[in-house]
Amino acid sequence: MFNSLFSRRLFLKASLACVLLMAELEPVWARLPDPESLPEGKLCLYNTHSRERLTIDYRDLSGNYNPDALKALNWILRCHYTGEVANMDIRVIEHLNLVDKQLGGGNEFHIISGYRSPEYNGLLRKEGHHVARHSLHMKGKAIDISIPGIGLDQLRHTALNLRYGGVGYYPGSGFVHLDSGKFRTW
């Protein structure tokens, strides 16, 4: 009896541990690379709705993030419809940075959509735009971009080669979608 009870307990504990590992808040595939392997943490952004520009060093070479720089990034990536600001997921910021560096660095990203408030997301759905009901934009985990002088197909191809997060291709709308979810493409 003791052996079967012990085995059952051990099995239940191991099963619970596996479930917890699979259900952790940050999926394994969405974790950041080692800070020492990351390129320089610098971005140049242009918000196409507010016409604001930002060139910023958001991370130093040791991997330390600058809180004031992250606030500035959150501001420029705010919902253009409501003005609501959200904390953007650092993984989507790093996704942008990795794409930029793969394209030679120093590119100005045109931001079509960063954070999207639930109110604005609902409005877009109501108007017939094909936006997800539970869009990662509403969680600060997605950004729609273009880069002047770089074709969308090249931008998409570069992002896909990173295998770092979600990559959506919208040539009819003039942007590529990047997010910090698991790697997938559409």
C-alpha positions in Angstrom: 0.0 0.0 0.0 2.8 2.4 0.9 4.6 1.8 -2.4 1.4 2.4 -4.5 0.5 5.5 -2.4 4.1 6.9 -2.7 4.1 6.2 -6.5 0.8 7.9 -6.9 2.0 10.9 -4.9 5.2 11.0 -6.9 3.2 10.8 -10.1 0.8 13.6 -9.1 3.7 15.8 -8.0 5.5 15.2 -11.3 2.3 15.8 -13.3 1.6 19.1 -11.4 5.2 20.2 -12.1 4.8 19.5 -15.8 1.5 21.4 -16.0 3.0 24.4 -14.2 6.0 24.4 -16.5 3.7 24.3 -19.6 1.4 27.0 -18.2 4.0 29.5 -17.0 3.2 33.1 -17.6 6.1 33.7 -20.0 6.4 30.9 -22.6 9.8 29.5 -23.2 9.7 30.5 -26.8 9.0 34.2 -25.9 11.9 34.7 -23.5 14.6 37.2 -24.4 18.0 36.0 -25.6 20.9 36.4 -23.3 21.5 40.2 -22.9 25.2 39.8 -24.0 24.0 38.3 -27.3 21.6 41.2 -28.0 22.7 44.0 -30.4 22.8 47.6 -29.4 19.5 48.7 -27.8 18.8 51.7 -30.0 15.6 52.4 -32.1 14.4 55.1 -34.3 10.6 55.4 -34.5 8.1 57.6 -36.3 4.4 57.4 -35.3 2.4 57.8 -38.5 -0.7 59.1 -36.6 0.8 61.6 -34.2 3.8 62.4 -36.5 6.1 62.1 -33.5 9.7 60.9 -33.9 11.9 59.2 -31.3 15.4 58.0 -31.5 16.4 56.4 -28.3 18.9 54.1 -26.5 16.6 52.0 -24.4 19.2 49.4 -23.2 22.9 49.6 -22.4 25.5 47.0 -23.5 25.2 45.2 -20.1 21.6 44.5 -20.8 20.2 47.1 -18.3 17.0 48.9 -19.5 16.6 52.6 -19.1 13.2 53.2 -17.4 12.9 56.8 -18.9 13.5 55.4 -22.3 10.9 52.7 -21.9 8.4 55.4 -20.8 9.2 57.3 -24.0 8.7 54.1 -26.1 5.4 53.5 -24.3 4.3 57.1 -25.1 5.1 56.9 -28.9 3.5 53.5 -29.1 0.3 54.6 -27.3 -3.2 54.1 -28.8 -3.6 56.9 -31.3 -7.4 56.8 -31.0 -7.8 57.1 -27.2 -4.4 58.4 -26.2 -4.1 55.6 -23.7 -0.6 54.6 -22.8 0.4 51.0 -21.9 3.6 49.3 -20.9 4.8 47.6 -24.0 6.3 44.2 -23.7 10.0 44.5 -23.8 10.1 41.4 -26.0 8.3 43.1 -28.8 10.7 46.1 -28.5 13.6 43.6 -28.8 11.9 42.1 -31.8 11.9 45.5 -33.5 15.5 45.9 -32.6 16.6 42.5 -33.9 14.8 43.2 -37.2 16.5 46.6 -37.4 20.0 45.2 -36.8 19.4 42.4 -39.4 18.6 45.1 -41.9 21.8 47.0 -41.2 20.7 49.2 -38.3 19.7 52.8 -38.1 16.3 52.3 -39.9 13.4 54.5 -39.0 10.4 52.3 -38.2 7.0 53.8 -39.2 4.6 52.8 -36.5 1.1 52.1 -37.9 -0.2 50.6 -34.7 1.4 49.9 -31.3 -0.7 49.6 -28.3 -4.4 49.4 -29.1 -7.0 50.2 -26.5 -9.9 47.7 -26.1 -12.3 50.6 -27.1 -10.4 51.2 -30.4 -10.0 47.4 -31.1 -13.8 47.1 -30.7 -14.4 50.0 -33.0 -12.1 48.4 -35.7 -14.0 45.1 -35.4 -17.4 46.9 -35.6 -16.2 48.7 -38.8 -15.3 45.4 -40.4 -11.6 45.5 -40.1 -10.1 42.1 -39.6 -8.6 42.5 -36.1 -8.5 39.8 -33.5 -11.0 40.0 -30.7 -8.2 39.4 -28.2 -5.4 41.1 -30.2 -1.9 41.2 -28.7 -2.0 44.9 -29.5 -4.3 45.3 -26.5 -1.7 43.7 -24.3 1.2 45.9 -25.6 2.7 42.8 -27.3 2.3 43.8 -31.0 3.4 46.5 -33.4 2.5 47.1 -37.0 5.4 48.6 -38.9 6.9 49.6 -42.2 10.3 51.1 -43.1 10.7 53.6 -45.9 13.0 52.3 -48.6 12.7 48.7 -47.5 10.1 46.6 -49.2 7.5 44.8 -47.1 8.5 41.5 -48.5 12.1 42.1 -47.4 10.9 43.3 -43.9 8.7 40.2 -43.6 11.5 37.8 -44.7 14.0 39.4 -42.3 11.5 39.0 -39.4 10.7 35.4 -40.4 14.4 34.4 -40.4 14.7 35.5 -36.8 12.0 33.0 -35.7 11.4 35.2 -32.7 7.6 35.9 -32.5 4.6 36.4 -34.6 5.0 37.8 -38.1 2.0 38.9 -40.1 2.1 40.2 -43.7 -0.3 42.8 -44.8 0.9 44.1 -48.2 -2.5 45.5 -49.1 -2.5 47.7 -45.9 1.2 48.5 -46.2 2.6 47.0 -43.0 4.2 44.0 -41.3 2.9 42.9 -37.9 5.4 41.9 -35.2 4.5 40.5 -31.8 6.1 38.8 -28.8 3.9 35.7 -28.9 5.1 32.3 -30.0 6.7 32.1 -33.4 4.0 31.8 -36.1 3.3 33.5 -39.4 0.3 34.5 -41.5 
